[in-house]
Amino acid sequence: MTPSATYRLQLQPEFPFSAAEDAVPYLASLGVSHLHLSPVLEAVPGSRHGYDVVDHSRVRAELGGEEGLRRLARTAREHGLGLVLDIVPNHMAADPRHNHALREVLREGPASPYARWFDIDWSAGDGRILLPVLAGRIGEETDRLRVDGEVLRYGEQEFPLRDGTAHLDLPELLDAQHYRLGWWRLARTELNYRRFFTISELIGVRVEDPDVFAASHAKILELVRDGVVDGLRIDHPDGLADPARYLEQLSAASGGVWTVVEKILTGSEPLPAGWAVAGTTGYDALHRIDGLFVDPVGATELLGGYRESAAPAGDRGGYWTATVRRAAYRVVTHELAAETEHLTRLASRICAEDPALRDHAPWALHTAVRELLVRVPVYRPYVTAGGPCTETAEAALDPVAVSDAKAAFAVREEASAVDVVRELALGRLGGGGDRSAFCARFAQTASALRAKAVEDTAYYRYVPLISANEVGGDPGRPAVAPEAFHTFCARLARDWPATGTALTTHDTKRSADVRAGIAVLSQCPGPWTELVAELTRTAPAAPDPQLAWQAWQTAIGCVGFPPGEQAGRLEPALLKAVRESGLFTSWTEPDPVYERVATDFVAAGPAAGTGPVRALLERFAGTLAPHVRANALGAALVHLTMPGVPDLYQGTEREYLALVDPDNRQPFRQPPDGVPDDEKSELTGTALRLRRERPEVFGESGTYAPLTASGPAAAHLLAFCRSGEVVTAVTRLSLRLAESGGWRGTELALPDEGAWHDLLTPGRKFTGGTVPAAELFAERPVALLSRAGGSGAGPGGTAGRV
């Protein structure tokens, strides 16, 4: 069954299955059809996210165990709701204390039946697994190591001992193990197991092995067969060796339940047509929706103001493309150095074994790997060694990328290593053995590089309009024209009608309502730049102007935080931002002096609860409030009525202001009884109930048609019709609209001349072929019209809360 809408709940020990069960009546009343649960399998004790799985065979005890999950499913069904589960096929926690499979590999080495579970390069590291867990070099940490029976302990960590080695002296004992305990800093260059991005605490799982797939999915598939689970969300498919094959296998085993993948699409990149899924989790939709409410001209002016005020170097925040490229070089040569070395070893072995490929020096192959990786414009190519190579895959390593990569070589003949690496990466030199391993690992490394270079580095360096710096977005071109949006929606309705769509997730750096407040700045770049200059004169000095620029934008977006919460929420988010950017400090090489100045600046400036700085921010925010409202309501309504299955993140049915994890992952709290709906929750409930009651309009057979406005302000009105029955109309760029004199006779052409009822204002209706925009938006900056009357009635209708 395809959901009409899903509601994401972040399960954690502070919000277990029983708490979710208590929330079911409230969530059912909203109008969603399914609860979307974060991972539920056994994870590291105390985990607040569940992506660090340690046992695929058990439902997490801290959440209430399997009985708690089944009870939640029964309660949900009693209220007409199903369950969608987030599952994690790519990685597990690298924690041998709790991860039985890894513990056995450490004990028995490559002979362990569990050795096939993990991507371990036994040929590196003298045939031992590097475990980068020590606070210092081994010689400095020996006193903290102790043998306890058949276990080696280091603080709270424990590692199994190889049989027959417990009696040895410590130096001999350490050398006798199938693993090597090492300083955590060695992970960057010496790690010999595949991990999740650059997180050594998460070890990659070889789910492409049929036995590993069966063992790691048995419990999930049992829950599907038993009717406990109705749909699946697949975390990070780009980490898998062969995503297409995995999804085919999963679809066959699950009976084809509704499944979406957390696939990040770049620009116009399509989702591979052959994937056995309903679509993505919705970051592609998020980018298009947000872009509708960004003024392209103002964004360009804002960029100019940013460059003048913050004065960033061109490749360190001044220009988007250059910033991404420099960040990619940094990541591939530092954070992913071990992964690059692994690819070089594979390529060297392949070349050594094939007379036609010999005499490519390891350094040349290493350079070729590096230069091609940084030029992959998407997360990864989708090919298997020896299989067909699509045009899309070829485009990921096109002739321009090859030519540019060869420019790194001084000798033309040595640059031919680039051709060898490209052919291996595209699987054109045959399959099997190291060739298949190289093809898969190149793609897996490319996805990790893209994520770390773009999402976790460039997004924190290039900051002219930080609302555009969201996963799947394009900060270099933040605005999306209505025509482009309509084209995107028409394609979804045709090719992926049951895809997921989203505005806020557990991974968004800023919630949709925060982004709505910041996006308005693209409509007033001049006043904003003047405000920054005034704030700079008034507030304590920032350690660098780039931090100041994004800190002030963050403060504007979060001006609605409850009193007393500004510092406690802004400071961690902005400290994370400067560490991720890596320009002046970082997670692994922190600069305490810089960080202290940064936190002092944020506390006394952007996060100040009182004083002249707070007065300036609140006064400016007050002038923008009507336009922030238009952005937030417009984005919400478009999201809830466009093609696809909308996913609501917990709490976002109301105004929801949140920053990056952990700020956005607090335990869910439903509104107390008696608290009235706000304007956004009224809109959300109306749209969700309409979707639930009219599946023929919004479901997979529903159609999408753009509607045309005419008049001097037509560009400020975006409208579309679903299946000829429901019209969505929203106001775009309302500040620019007001400055230009309002609607001035602009009209919207409705699908026909019949009666259209305004579901957001019961009793209000329109007749005739056109409606004046000023009349359409007289009550609010958005409208939801239905030909059928009030079946999805709004605040006072029969479909209100139960």
N, C-alpha and C positions, 0 to 999 in steps of 0.2 A: 504493500500500500504506500503510495506516495504521500508524504505529509502535505498539509495545507500550509503549515508554518511550524517551526520548531523554536524551543526556548532553552537556551544554554544555561546549565547549572554547573558551577564549579564545586564539585564534591571535595571534601577534605575532612580531616578529623573533627574540625569545628563545625562542619556542615555535612553530616553523614546521611545515609539513606533515610533514616527516620525523620530528619529535618526536612528532606525533600518530600517525604510522604505528607508531612504536615502542611506543606505548601501547595499540594496538588489541587485542593478546591479553588484556591485563589488563581493558580495558573490556568486551570480549566476555564475559569470565568473570563479570562482574557481573550480566549478564542483560538489559542494555538491547538494543534492536533497532537504534537509529540514533545516530550521532554528530551533534550539533548544533553547527555551526561558526559562529563569529563571521564578519563580512564578509570575503570573500576577494578582492574586486576591487581593482585598483590604488589605493592610498591615498597620502596624504602620506608621504614617506620617514620612517621611524622611528616612525610611528603605532603606538600600543599597543592600539588598539581597532578601527581599520578603518572607522569610520563617516564618515571624511573622504575619500570616494572622489574620485579625480581622473580616472579613465579606466574607463569601463564595458566597454570592449572587451577588457581584459586581466585575467588572474588575477595577483595581486600577486607580483612578482618576489622581494621580500624573504621571502615565505613559501615559495618554491620554484617559483613559476610554475605554469602550467597543467599541465605534466607532473608536477609534485609533487602537485598536487591529484588528478589522474587516478590516480597511483600509490597515493595514500592510499585512493581509492575502491576500487581493485582489492584492496588488502590488507584493507580493511574487509569487502568481499564474501566474501573467502576465509574470514573468521571469522564470517560470517552477519550483518554489519552494513551498514546503508545510511547515507546522508548527508543531513542537512537543512542548508540554507544560510540564513543571516541576510542579507537584502538590504535596500538603502537607497534607496527610490524618491524620497524627499522632498527630498534635498539633496546637494550636493557641496561639496568644499573650495573656498573662495573664494581660491584660490592660483593666480594666473596663471602662475607659474613651472612648475607641474606639470599644471594643468588646461587642456588644449588648447582646449576649447570656450570657456571664459571668456577665455582669452588672445586668441582671435580676436574675441570681442565687444569687448574693450577696444581692440583694434587698429582694427576696422572700424566700431564703433558699431552703431546700430540696423539698418544695412544688412547686417550679417553674417548669413549663414545660420544661425549659432548663436544669434542674438539671441532666437529663439523658445524657446530652452532655459530661459531664466531669467525669473523674475518681476521685471522692472525697470520702474520708473515713470519713463520718459524725460521725462514732462512736468514732473517735479520736478528740482530741482538744475540748472536751465538746460540741460536736455537731456544732462547728463553723469551718470555713475555715481559716487557718492561711495565712495571706498575709504578707510575709517577705519583707516589703518595707521601713521600717524606718531606718534612718542612725544610730540611737542609740536606747537604751531602751525606752520604751513608756514613762516612767517618765521624760526622758530627752528631749523628742520631743513634749510634750503636747502643748507647746507654739506655735508650728508651725502648729498645727491642728486648723481648723476653720470650722464652719458650715455655709454653703451658700445655703439657701433655703432647698432643699431636698438632698443636696450633702455635703459630708465631704471632705474638701480639705487639701492636704498636698503637699506644693510646687505646681508643675504643675500637680500632680496626683489628681484624684478625685474618690470618692467612693459613691455609692448610699446609702441612708439611708432607713432603714426599715420603712414602713408606720407607722405614729404615733409616731415617736421617735425624730423628729427634735427639739422638744421643750425641751427635757431633758437636764440636766446639762451634761457636757462633760463626766465625769466618767460613769454616768448612760447610756448615749448615746452609749459610746463605748461598754459597756457590753451588750447592747440590740441588737446589730447587729448579723447577721448570719455569720459574719467574725470577725477575730481578727487581728488588725494591730500589727505587731511585728517587732522587730529588724531583719535586714536581716541575721544576723548570726544564727538565730534560724532555718533557712531553713534546715540546715544540719541534725538536729535531730528531729524537730517538724513538718515538712511539712506534710500535710495530703491530698495533691492532687498529682496525677501522673504528672510528668513534662518530658521535653525532656532532656535526660541525667541528668546533674546536673544544668540545666538552669531554675531557678525558674520563669523567665519571660515568659516561654513557657509552657502552661498547656496542658496535654494530652487530646485528644478527643476520645470519645467512638464510633468510627466509626463502630464498630460491631453492634450497635443498628440500625435496618433498617431505622427508622425515621431520625436518625442522618446522616446516609449514604446518604439518599435521599436529605436532606436539604443541606448537605455540598458538594454534587456533582452535584446539579441541573444545575448550571451555566456551569460547565466544560462539562457536557454531552450535554447541549444545543449547546455549541460551536462545539462539535464533530458532532452532528446531522446536524448542519447547514453547515458543511464542512469547518469551519474556522480552525479546528484543526484536524490533521491527525494521531497524535501519542501522547503517554503519557510517562513521566518519573516519577516514583513513589519514593518520598523521604522517606527514612528510614522505610521500611516495617517491620523491626524487632521491632519497637515500638508498633505494632498493637497486639491486643489480639489474633487474628487468621488470620495471613497473607494469608493463602491459601484460606480461605473462602472469605476474602475481595477481592482478585484478581479474583476469580470466579465471584463474584457479579459485579465487575467493568467490566470485560470482557463481561459479558452478557448485561450490561447496555450500553456499548460503541460500541457494535457491533463487538467486537474483534479487535479494532484498534491496531496497533503495539504499544506494551507497554514493557518497561524495568524497572527493579527495582534496586534501590541502595542497593543491597545486598552484604555485604562484606563476601566473602568466605575465610575460613582459611585453608591453606595447600591444601590437596586434597579433602576437603569438596565439595560435589556436590550441585548444585542448586536443590532444591526439584523437582523431575520429574513431579509432578502433578500440579505445579503452572501454572496458565493461563497467561503466559507471554512469550515474545520472548527471554528473557534472562536477564542478568544483565546490569548495566551501564558501566562495563568494568574494574573494579579494578583487577579482576583476570587476565585479559589479560595484564594489565600494569605490574604486578609483573613478568609475564613470559617474556615479551619483555625486561624489564630492566635487568632481570637476565641473559639474553644471553650475555650481554656486561660487565659482572663481572667475573673476573678471580678467580676461586675458591681457587687456591693455594695462589695467591697474597692476597686474602681477609683474609685468615688465617694468613698470615704474617703481614698484616695490623692490625689485631686484637691483635697480640702479641706486635706490636709497640705501639698501643693505650694503652694496659694494662700497659706497661712499662712507657710510657710518662704521661698518665693521672692518673694511679694508682687508678682506681675506686674500691670501695668495691664490692665483688662478686655479691651481690643482689641489688646494687645501681648503676649498669652500667657495672660491670665486666663480668657477664655471662647472656646471654639473658633469659633463662628460669627462673633463680632465680630472675632476675630483674622484669620480668612480674609478678611473684608470689608475690613479696613484694609490687609492685605497686597495685596489686589487693587487697591485705589486707588493704593497706592504703585507697583505694577508698571505699571499702565496709564498713569499720569501721568509716570513716569520711564523705566523700562527699555523700555517699549513706546510711548513718545510718538511716535516716527516712524510706527509702524504705525497709531496712532490718527489722526494727521494724514493719512495716505494714505486712510483710510476717509472722513474728512471731505471731502477733495478729490473723491472719487468721488461722495459724496452731494450735494455742492454742484453738481457738473456735472449730475447727474441732475435735480435740482430746477430748475436754470436752463433746461434743455432742455424741460421739461414745464410748460405754463401752469398745470396743475392743482396743481403742487407748488411753484411759485415763492414767493418772499418768505420762505423759511426762512433766517435769517441763518446764516452759517458757524459762528459761535460756538454757536448753538443746536443745530445739527447735531452739532458736536463734543461738546457736553455730552450730547446724547442718545446718541451712540455710546459715550461713556465710561460713562454711568450704566447702559446696558443691558449692556455687556460685563461689568462687575463683578458683575452679577446673574445671569449664566448659571450655573446650578447644576451643570452637567455640562461635559465638555470642549468640546462643540460640538453645534449642531443639524445634522441631516443632511437638507439640502434642496438642490435646484437651482432657479435662478431660472426662473420660468415653469412649473415642474413641480408635482406634488402636494405638499401639506404635511401630514405625518402628525401625529397627536396627540402623539407623542413630541417631535417638533420644536417644536410649539406650546408644549408644557410647558416648553421651555428658555427661552421668553420669555413667561411666562404673565401674566395680567392683574395679578397682585400685583406682579410685577417692573416692569411698565409703570407702574402707579400709583406705586410707590416711586421710579422713575426720574423721573417728572414732578414729584416733590416738590422736585427740585433747581432748579426754575424758580420765579421770583417771580411771573411773569405767566402766567395759565392758557393764554392763546392761544399763547404761545411754546412751551409744553410740548407742543404738537401735533407738534413735531419728533420727539418720541419715537415717535409713531405711524408717522411716515414711515420712520424708521430700522428699526423693528420689521418693517414690511411688506417693506422691502427685504431685511432679513436673512433673512426667511422666504421670499423669492422670490415674493411675491404681487403685485408690481408689474410682472411680466413679465420676460422674459429677453433676452439679447443685450447686447453692448457693456458699458457701465459697470454695468448692472443685474446682469448675471451676475457681473461682476468683484467688485461689492460683496458679493453674497450669498456667494460663495466666500471672499473675503478676510475677511469678518466671522467666518465659522466658523473659518478658519485662525488668526486672531488670538485668538479665544476660547480655542482649545486651548492656544496659547502662554501666554496669561494664566493659565489654570487651572493649567498645569504650574508656572509660575514662582511664582504666588501661594500655591499649596497645597504642592506637593512641595518647592519650594526656598526657601520663606519661612516659611509658617505651621507646617510640620512642625518647624522649628527654633526657633519662638517658644513654641508651646503644648506643654509637655513634661512633663505629670504622669506619663505612662507612655510612655516613648519607644519601647517595643517595638511600640506601635500606630501609630507614625508611619511607615508604609510605603506605598509607591505602591499606590493602590487602596483604602487603608484609610479608616477613619473615627475619628480620634482622639477626637472628641466622644462616640462610642459604641463603645468598643473591644471590648466583650464581644459574643459571638454565642451565642445560646441553641441548644441541641441541636435544637430543633424547627425553627429557622430554617435550621440547617445541613442537616438532612434535606430540607427543602423545596428548598433550593438544589441539592442533589445529585440529587434526583428530576427537577428541571427540566433539569439537564445530561444525565442519562441519556435523557431524552425528546427534547430539542431539539438538544443539542450533545454527543453521546456521544464524539466524537473531538477535543474541545477540548483545548488544553494546560492543564496545571496546574503550579504552581510553589511552592516555598517559599523558595528563594534564587536570585537571578539576578545578572548582572553589574551591575545597577542598584540592587539593594536596599541600603538604608542600613546595615543590620546583617544578618548572616547569620541563618538560622533558629535556630541553636543559641545565638547571642547573645541573640536575642529571647526564646527559651525561658527563659533565665536571668533576664531582666528581667521577663517576664510574671508570674513567681512573686511579685513584689512586690505584685501586686494581691491576693494572699492573706494578706499580712502588712503592711498599710499602717501600723499603729501602730508595730511594731518598726522598720520602715524609717524612718519619720519620726524616731524616737528616735535611730537610727543616724546619720542625716544631722546631727542636732543635735550628737551627740558628735564626728563627723568635723569639723564646723565649728569646734568648740572645739580640736581637736587639730591640724588641718592649717593651712597658711598661708592667709591670706585670699584669697578669690576676688574677681575684679573686679566680679562681680554675682551675686546668689543664683540666678538662672535658670540661668546657666552651671554653677554649683556643683551644682544639683539633677540636671541631665542628665549632668554629668561623673561624679558618683558612681554613677548608674545605669549609665552606660557601663562604669565600672570593675567593677561587680558582674557585668555580662554578659561581661566579658573577663577575669575573674580567672584563667581557665585559660590565658591567653597564656603561652607559654614564658618562663622567666626571662630578663630582659634585653631583652625586646621591648615591655614596657609603654609606655615613653615614646616610642619610635620609632613606635609605631602609634596610641596614643591622642592624642598631641599634634597630629598633622596632621588627624585626624578631628574633633577638638573645635575646632581653629582654623577648619576649614572650616565647622563648625556656626555659630560666632559671625559669620563673614562672610556666610553665607547668610541668617541671621536679620536682619541689617541693623539691629539695635537699637543697637549701640554701635560697630560697625565694619563694613566691607563690602569686597567685592572692588574696587570702583571708588573708594571713599572710605575707605581704611584709616586706623585710628587706631593708630599704632605704640606709643603708651604703653599703651593698653588691651590690645593684642595681646601685648605683652611681659609684662604682669602676668598675663594669661590663661595663657600658655605656662609661666610660672614656677609658677603655681598648679597646673597639671596635672602638671608634672614632679615637684613636691614632694609632691603630694597623691594624686589618683586614679591616677597612673602610677608612684608610688613603688614601688621594688622591695623595700625593706626598711623597718624602723622601725615606730612605733606605728600609723600610718595603714594600712600594709599588713597589720599584725596584725589590726586591727579588721575590715578588709574580708574577709580570709581566714577569720576566725572566723565572721562572719555568713554568708558564702558556704557555709561548711562545713555549717551547720545547714540550708541550703536545698538542698544537693546532691541528696538523694533526690527532691526535688520538681522540680528542674530536669531530672533524668533522666526523670521521668515525662512532663514537658512535651515534651522533645525526642524521646523514642521515640514518644510518642503522636502528635505532629504528623507525624513521618516515616511512621508506618504508615498513618495516615489518608490522607496525600498519595499514597502508593503504591498504595492499594487503592480509592479513591473513583472515581467516573466521570471519564473523561477520560484523557489521555495524560500521565503525569508526566514532567517535565523535571528532571533532576538537574544542578545546577551542579557544576562540577569540584571534586572533593574532598569533596563533601557526603555521599558514601556513608559516610564516617566522621564523627566529631565535627569540626566545621568552625567555627572562631571567626574572624570577619572583620568589619571595619568598611567604611565607604563607600569607593568608588573613590578612590585607587588601591589601597587595602589589599586589596580583594577581587579584583583583576585580576592577581595575580601569575602567572607561568607555572605551568602545571599540573605537579605532581610526584606520580607514583604511589608508593604505599608500597613501600619496598625489599623485596626478596625476604626471606622469613623473618619479617617483621613480622606477628604474629598479628592476626586480625580483632578489632576492638573490638565491643562489644555492638550499636552502631548499624549497623556494616557487616554483621554477621551478619543482622540484621533486614532491611536493605536488599537484600542478595543473595537472601535467601529470598523476599521479596515480588516482586522483579524476575523471578526465574526462574519463579515461579508465574505471573506475568502472561504471560510469554513462552510457557509451556507450556500455558496454559489460555485462549487467545484468546476462546473461546466464553463464558467467564465474565466477562472484563473488557473485551472488545471492544465494537464499536458495537451488537451485538445483546444485550449483557448487560443485566441488570436490576439495580435498586437497591431494597432494602427496609429501612427502619429496624427495629431490634429493640428490644424493650421490656424494661427492667429493673423489678423491683419490690422494695420494701423501703425502709428508712429512708434509705439512701444511694444511691437510684436515680439521683439527679441527677448523681452523680459517675461514672456509667458511660455511655459513648457506644458504641453498637454498630450495625452494619448488616450485611446479607447481600448478596452479589453473586451473582445468578443462581441462588439457592438452593443454592449449592455451597461458598461461602467466607464465613466470618464474621470480621469485624474487630471487636475490642473494645478500648477504651482507657480509662484512668483519667483523669478530669478533676479538677482542683483538689484534688490529693492532699494538700496541706498542710491545707486545710479539712477534708478527709476524716479525716485523722489526728486533728485537734483535736476532731472530733465523735465519736470513738470507733471509727472504722474502718467496715467493711462491715456489721457487725451483722445478718447474715442476709439481706442483699440478694442477689437472684438474677437471673440473665439467662435469659430464655426463648429457647431455640434454635429454629431453624425446624422441626425434627422430633426424634423420639426416637432416631434412629440414632446411629451412632458418629461422633464428630468428633475428628479428630487435630490436635494442637497442632504446627504446623509449626516453631515457634520452639524447641520442646523435643521432639526426636524420641523416640518411644516413649510419650509422654503423650497420653491421649485421654479424652474425656468422652462419656457416654451418658445418655440420658434427655432429657426435654423441657426441663429447666431445669438450670442449673449454678450453684452458689454463687459469688458474686463473689470471696470470699476464697480459694476453691480455684482459680478461673480465673486469678487474678492472684498466685498463691502464688510463682511463679518471677520474674515481672517485671510491670511495670504495664501491659503490653499483651499481647494474645493474637491469634494468627492461626490460625483453625481451618479445616480442609478436610474435607469429607465424603469426598473421594476418597482420603484417606490421604496418603502422603508423596511425591507426584509432584513437588512443589516443595520437596523436602527441605531442611532447614535446614543448620546448620554441618557436620553429619556425613553429610549425604545425598549421593546420587549426582550431584546437580546442583551440587556444590561447584565451586570454582575449578579451572580447567584450566591 
